[in-house]
C-alpha cells in the first residue's frame, strides 16, 4: 500500500513540475496579448494604405519630364475590392495621412499577432488541461 501512495505522490510531483512552465508560458502569452490589444483599443484614426513618393511623366510632349526631369508627388495607395487605388496627397495633408497610414499598419500587425497568440494560448491551455485532468 505504501508503494501505491508513494507512486501516486511521485506522479503528482512530476505533473506539477510539468504544469509550472506551462503556467508561466500562458502568463507570458497573455501579457503579449494584452500589449497587442492595447494597439487595437487605441482611439487614433486609421487610414488604409501606404504613403510614398512617385516620379512619372505627364504625357505633354514638350514638358521637361520627357527629358528626364520627372514630376514628383506624394500619393496614398490602397487596395479595395481587389483593385489598387491611388490618390495624390496635398502637402498640407501629408503628415496627417502618413501618421494615420502608419497607425493602420500597426493595427494590422497587432491583429495578426492576436491571431497567432490565440492559437498558442489554446495549445498551452490544452496541455494544461491534459496534465490537470484526472480519471473519474
FITIDREN-988472 format. One record per residue: residue number from 1; x negated, y, z of N, C-alpha, C in turn; residue in one letter. Coordinates in nm, 2 decimals, m for minus. Each point is the difference from the previous one (the first is absolute). Example, Ala and Ser with C-alpha at 12.3 -4.5 7.8 and 13.67 -1.06 7.14 Angstrom:
# residues 2
MIVO   pos     n.c1     n.c2     n.c3    ca.c1    ca.c2    ca.c3     c.c1     c.c2     c.c3   code
MIVO     1    m1.32    m0.57     0.78     0.09     0.12     0.00    m0.09     0.12     0.00      a
MIVO     2     0.04     0.11    m0.07    m0.09     0.11     0.00     0.08     0.11     0.08      s
***
This chain:
# residues 136
MIVO   pos     n.c1     n.c2     n.c3    ca.c1    ca.c2    ca.c3     c.c1     c.c2     c.c3   code
MIVO     1    m0.08    m0.12     0.00     0.08     0.12     0.00    m0.09     0.13     0.00      x
MIVO     2    m0.11    m0.01     0.07    m0.09     0.12     0.01    m0.06     0.03    m0.14      x
MIVO     3    m0.02    m0.11    m0.07    m0.06     0.02    m0.14     0.10     0.07    m0.09      x
MIVO     4     0.13    m0.03     0.02     0.10     0.06    m0.08     0.01     0.15     0.03      x
MIVO     5     0.00     0.03     0.13     0.01     0.14     0.04    m0.12     0.08    m0.05      x
MIVO     6    m0.12    m0.06     0.02    m0.12     0.06    m0.05     0.00     0.02    m0.15      x
MIVO     7     0.05    m0.09    m0.07     0.01     0.01    m0.15     0.09     0.11    m0.04      x
MIVO     8     0.12     0.01     0.07     0.09     0.11    m0.03    m0.06     0.13     0.03      x
MIVO     9    m0.07     0.01     0.11    m0.07     0.13     0.04    m0.10     0.04    m0.11      x
MIVO    10    m0.08    m0.10    m0.04    m0.10     0.03    m0.10     0.06     0.04    m0.13      x
MIVO    11     0.11    m0.06    m0.04     0.07     0.04    m0.13     0.05     0.14     0.02      x
MIVO    12     0.06     0.04     0.11     0.05     0.13     0.03    m0.11     0.11    m0.01      x
MIVO    13    m0.12    m0.04     0.06    m0.11     0.09     0.00    m0.05     0.03    m0.14      x
MIVO    14    m0.01    m0.11    m0.08    m0.04     0.02    m0.14     0.10     0.08    m0.08      x
MIVO    15     0.12    m0.02     0.03     0.11     0.08    m0.07    m0.02     0.15     0.04      x
MIVO    16    m0.02     0.02     0.12    m0.02     0.14     0.05    m0.12     0.07    m0.07      x
MIVO    17    m0.11    m0.08    m0.01    m0.12     0.05    m0.06     0.03     0.03    m0.15      x
MIVO    18     0.08    m0.07    m0.07     0.03     0.03    m0.14     0.11     0.11    m0.01      x
MIVO    19     0.08     0.02     0.10     0.10     0.10    m0.01    m0.06     0.14     0.02      x
MIVO    20    m0.10     0.01     0.09    m0.05     0.13     0.04    m0.06     0.08    m0.13      x
MIVO    21    m0.08    m0.06    m0.08    m0.04     0.07    m0.12     0.11     0.04    m0.10      x
MIVO    22     0.10    m0.09     0.00     0.12     0.03    m0.09     0.07     0.12     0.05      x
MIVO    23     0.02     0.01     0.13     0.07     0.12     0.06    m0.08     0.12    m0.02      x
MIVO    24    m0.13     0.00     0.01    m0.09     0.11    m0.03     0.01     0.04    m0.15      x
MIVO    25     0.00    m0.10    m0.09     0.02     0.03    m0.14     0.13     0.07    m0.03      x
MIVO    26     0.11    m0.05     0.07     0.13     0.05    m0.02     0.01     0.15     0.04      x
MIVO    27    m0.06     0.03     0.12    m0.01     0.14     0.05    m0.07     0.09    m0.10      x
MIVO    28    m0.11    m0.05    m0.06    m0.08     0.08    m0.09     0.08     0.02    m0.13      x
MIVO    29     0.07    m0.10    m0.05     0.09     0.02    m0.11     0.11     0.10     0.02      x
MIVO    30     0.05    m0.01     0.12     0.11     0.10     0.04    m0.05     0.14     0.00      x
MIVO    31    m0.12     0.02     0.05    m0.06     0.13     0.00    m0.02     0.05    m0.14      x
MIVO    32    m0.05    m0.08    m0.09    m0.02     0.04    m0.14     0.14     0.03    m0.06      x
MIVO    33     0.10    m0.07     0.03     0.14     0.02    m0.05     0.05     0.14     0.06      x
MIVO    34    m0.03     0.03     0.12     0.04     0.13     0.06    m0.06     0.11    m0.08      x
MIVO    35    m0.13    m0.01    m0.03    m0.07     0.10    m0.08     0.05     0.02    m0.14      x
MIVO    36     0.04    m0.11    m0.06     0.05     0.01    m0.14     0.14     0.06     0.01      x
MIVO    37     0.08    m0.03     0.10     0.13     0.05     0.01     0.00     0.15     0.04      x
MIVO    38    m0.11     0.05     0.06    m0.01     0.14     0.03     0.00     0.08    m0.13      x
MIVO    39    m0.07    m0.05    m0.10    m0.01     0.06    m0.13     0.14     0.00    m0.07      x
MIVO    40     0.07    m0.11     0.01     0.13    m0.01    m0.06     0.11     0.09     0.07      x
MIVO    41    m0.02     0.02     0.13     0.09     0.08     0.08    m0.03     0.15     0.00      x
MIVO    42    m0.11     0.04    m0.07    m0.03     0.14    m0.01     0.11     0.08    m0.07      x
MIVO    43     0.01     0.13     0.02     0.10     0.08    m0.06    m0.04     0.08    m0.12      x
MIVO    44    m0.13    m0.02    m0.04    m0.05     0.08    m0.11     0.06    m0.05    m0.14      x
MIVO    45     0.03     0.10    m0.09     0.06    m0.04    m0.12    m0.10    m0.07    m0.09      x
MIVO    46     0.06    m0.08    m0.09    m0.08    m0.08    m0.09     0.03     0.03    m0.15      x
MIVO    47    m0.10    m0.01    m0.08     0.03     0.01    m0.15    m0.07    m0.11    m0.06      x
MIVO    48     0.08    m0.08    m0.08    m0.06    m0.12    m0.07    m0.08     0.05    m0.11      x
MIVO    49    m0.12    m0.05    m0.01    m0.09     0.03    m0.11    m0.14     0.04     0.04      x
MIVO    50    m0.08     0.03    m0.11    m0.14     0.03     0.02    m0.03     0.13    m0.06      x
MIVO    51    m0.08     0.08     0.06    m0.04     0.13    m0.05    m0.14    m0.01    m0.05      x
MIVO    52    m0.02     0.05    m0.13    m0.13     0.00    m0.05    m0.01     0.10    m0.12      x
MIVO    53    m0.12     0.02    m0.04    m0.02     0.10    m0.11    m0.01    m0.08    m0.13      x
MIVO    54     0.06     0.06    m0.11    m0.01    m0.06    m0.13    m0.06     0.11    m0.09      x
MIVO    55    m0.06    m0.05    m0.11    m0.06     0.09    m0.10     0.05    m0.06    m0.14      x
MIVO    56     0.06     0.09    m0.08     0.06    m0.04    m0.12     0.00     0.11    m0.11      x
MIVO    57     0.03    m0.04    m0.12     0.01     0.09    m0.11     0.15     0.04    m0.01      x
MIVO    58     0.02     0.12    m0.04     0.14     0.05    m0.01     0.06    m0.03    m0.14      x
MIVO    59    m0.08    m0.01    m0.10     0.05    m0.03    m0.13     0.00     0.12    m0.10      x
MIVO    60    m0.02     0.11     0.05    m0.01     0.12    m0.08    m0.13     0.00    m0.08      x
MIVO    61     0.01     0.01    m0.13    m0.12    m0.02    m0.09    m0.12     0.09     0.03      x
MIVO    62     0.02     0.12     0.03    m0.11     0.10     0.02    m0.04     0.02     0.15      x
MIVO    63     0.06    m0.08     0.09    m0.03     0.01     0.14    m0.14    m0.05     0.03      x
MIVO    64    m0.06     0.06     0.11    m0.13    m0.04     0.04    m0.01    m0.15     0.05      x
MIVO    65     0.12    m0.05     0.03     0.00    m0.14     0.04    m0.04    m0.10    m0.11      x
MIVO    66     0.02     0.04    m0.12    m0.04    m0.08    m0.12    m0.16    m0.01    m0.01      x
MIVO    67    m0.07     0.10     0.06    m0.14     0.01     0.00    m0.07    m0.06     0.13      x
MIVO    68     0.08    m0.07     0.08    m0.05    m0.06     0.12     0.03     0.06     0.13      x
MIVO    69     0.05     0.13     0.00     0.04     0.06     0.13     0.14    m0.03     0.03      x
MIVO    70     0.02    m0.12     0.06     0.14    m0.05     0.03     0.07     0.08     0.10      x
MIVO    71     0.13     0.01    m0.01     0.09     0.06     0.10     0.00    m0.08     0.13      x
MIVO    72    m0.02     0.06     0.11     0.01    m0.08     0.13     0.11     0.05     0.08      x
MIVO    73     0.07    m0.10     0.06     0.11     0.04     0.10     0.02    m0.12     0.09      x
MIVO    74     0.06     0.03     0.11     0.03    m0.09     0.10     0.14    m0.06    m0.02      x
MIVO    75     0.02    m0.13     0.02     0.12    m0.07    m0.03     0.03    m0.09     0.12      x
MIVO    76     0.13    m0.03     0.01     0.05    m0.11     0.09     0.06    m0.11    m0.09      x
MIVO    77    m0.05    m0.12     0.02     0.05    m0.11    m0.08     0.06    m0.11     0.10      x
MIVO    78     0.10    m0.06    m0.05     0.07    m0.11     0.08     0.07    m0.09    m0.10      x
MIVO    79     0.05    m0.11     0.05     0.08    m0.09    m0.08     0.14     0.00     0.05      x
MIVO    80     0.09    m0.01    m0.09     0.14     0.00     0.03     0.07    m0.09    m0.10      x
MIVO    81     0.07    m0.10     0.06     0.07    m0.10    m0.09    m0.09    m0.06    m0.10      x
MIVO    82    m0.12    m0.03     0.03    m0.09    m0.06    m0.09    m0.07     0.09    m0.10      x
MIVO    83     0.02     0.13     0.01    m0.06     0.09    m0.09    m0.09     0.10     0.08      x
MIVO    84    m0.11     0.04    m0.07    m0.09     0.10     0.07     0.05     0.14    m0.03      x
MIVO    85     0.00     0.08     0.10     0.05     0.14    m0.01    m0.12     0.09     0.03      x
MIVO    86     0.00     0.12    m0.05    m0.10     0.10     0.03     0.06     0.14     0.00      x
MIVO    87    m0.05     0.08     0.10     0.05     0.13     0.01    m0.12     0.09     0.03      x
MIVO    88    m0.01     0.11    m0.07    m0.10     0.10     0.03     0.03     0.07     0.14      x
MIVO    89    m0.11     0.03     0.07     0.02     0.06     0.13    m0.05     0.15    m0.01      x
MIVO    90     0.09     0.09     0.04    m0.05     0.14     0.01    m0.10     0.01     0.11      x
MIVO    91    m0.10     0.09    m0.02    m0.10     0.01     0.11     0.05     0.03     0.14      x
MIVO    92     0.11     0.07     0.01     0.06     0.03     0.13     0.05    m0.12     0.07      x
MIVO    93     0.03    m0.10    m0.07     0.06    m0.12     0.06    m0.10    m0.12     0.01      x
MIVO    94    m0.12     0.02    m0.05    m0.10    m0.10     0.00    m0.04    m0.06     0.14      x
MIVO    95    m0.03     0.08     0.09    m0.04    m0.05     0.13     0.11    m0.07     0.07      x
MIVO    96     0.13     0.05    m0.01     0.11    m0.06     0.06     0.03    m0.14    m0.06      x
MIVO    97     0.00     0.00    m0.13     0.03    m0.13    m0.07    m0.11    m0.10     0.02      x
MIVO    98    m0.12     0.04     0.01    m0.11    m0.09     0.03     0.01    m0.06     0.13      x
MIVO    99     0.04     0.08     0.10     0.01    m0.05     0.14     0.12    m0.10     0.01      x
MIVO   100     0.11     0.03    m0.07     0.12    m0.08     0.01    m0.03    m0.13    m0.08      x
MIVO   101    m0.07     0.00    m0.11    m0.03    m0.12    m0.07    m0.10    m0.09     0.08      x
MIVO   102    m0.09     0.06     0.07    m0.09    m0.07     0.08     0.07    m0.07     0.12      x
MIVO   103     0.10     0.07     0.05     0.08    m0.05     0.11     0.09    m0.12    m0.05      x
MIVO   104     0.04     0.01    m0.12     0.08    m0.11    m0.06    m0.09    m0.13    m0.01      x
MIVO   105    m0.12     0.02    m0.05    m0.10    m0.11    m0.01    m0.03    m0.06     0.14      x
MIVO   106    m0.01     0.09     0.09    m0.03    m0.05     0.14     0.12    m0.08     0.05      x
MIVO   107     0.13     0.04    m0.03     0.12    m0.07     0.04     0.00    m0.13    m0.07      x
MIVO   108    m0.03    m0.01    m0.13     0.01    m0.13    m0.07    m0.11    m0.10     0.05      x
MIVO   109    m0.11     0.05     0.04    m0.10    m0.09     0.06     0.04    m0.05     0.14      x
MIVO   110     0.06     0.09     0.08     0.06    m0.05     0.13     0.11    m0.10    m0.02      x
MIVO   111     0.08     0.02    m0.10     0.11    m0.09    m0.03    m0.06    m0.14    m0.04      x
MIVO   112    m0.10     0.00    m0.08    m0.07    m0.13    m0.04    m0.06    m0.06     0.12      x
MIVO   113    m0.06     0.08     0.09    m0.06    m0.06     0.12     0.11    m0.06     0.09      x
MIVO   114     0.11     0.06     0.01     0.11    m0.06     0.08     0.04    m0.13    m0.06      x
MIVO   115     0.01    m0.02    m0.13     0.04    m0.13    m0.06    m0.11    m0.10     0.04      x
MIVO   116    m0.13     0.03    m0.01    m0.10    m0.09     0.03     0.00    m0.04     0.15      x
MIVO   117     0.02     0.10     0.09     0.00    m0.02     0.14     0.12    m0.09     0.04      x
MIVO   118     0.11     0.02    m0.07     0.12    m0.07     0.03    m0.03    m0.15    m0.02      x
MIVO   119    m0.06    m0.04    m0.10    m0.03    m0.14    m0.03    m0.10    m0.05     0.11      x
MIVO   120    m0.10     0.08     0.03    m0.10    m0.05     0.10     0.07    m0.01     0.14      x
MIVO   121     0.08     0.09     0.03     0.07    m0.01     0.13     0.09    m0.12     0.01      x
MIVO   122     0.07    m0.03    m0.10     0.08    m0.12     0.00    m0.08    m0.13     0.01      x
MIVO   123    m0.12     0.00    m0.06    m0.08    m0.12     0.00    m0.05    m0.02     0.15      x
MIVO   124    m0.05     0.11     0.06    m0.04    m0.01     0.14     0.11    m0.04     0.09      x
MIVO   125     0.12     0.06    m0.02     0.12    m0.04     0.08     0.03    m0.15    m0.01      x
MIVO   126    m0.01    m0.05    m0.12     0.03    m0.14    m0.02    m0.11    m0.09     0.07      x
MIVO   127    m0.12     0.05     0.00    m0.10    m0.08     0.08     0.02     0.01     0.15      x
MIVO   128     0.04     0.11     0.05     0.03     0.02     0.14     0.12    m0.09     0.03      x
MIVO   129     0.10     0.00    m0.08     0.12    m0.08     0.03    m0.04    m0.15     0.01      x
MIVO   130    m0.08    m0.04    m0.10    m0.04    m0.14     0.00    m0.08    m0.04     0.13      x
MIVO   131    m0.08     0.09     0.05    m0.08    m0.03     0.12     0.08     0.00     0.12      x
MIVO   132     0.10     0.09     0.00     0.09     0.01     0.12     0.11    m0.10     0.01      x
MIVO   133     0.03    m0.06    m0.11     0.12    m0.09    m0.01    m0.03    m0.13     0.08      x
MIVO   134     0.10    m0.04     0.08    m0.01    m0.13     0.07     0.11    m0.09    m0.05      x
MIVO   135    m0.03    m0.13     0.01     0.10    m0.10    m0.04     0.11     0.00     0.11      x
MIVO   136     0.13    m0.01    m0.04     0.11     0.00     0.09     0.00    m0.13     0.09      x
***
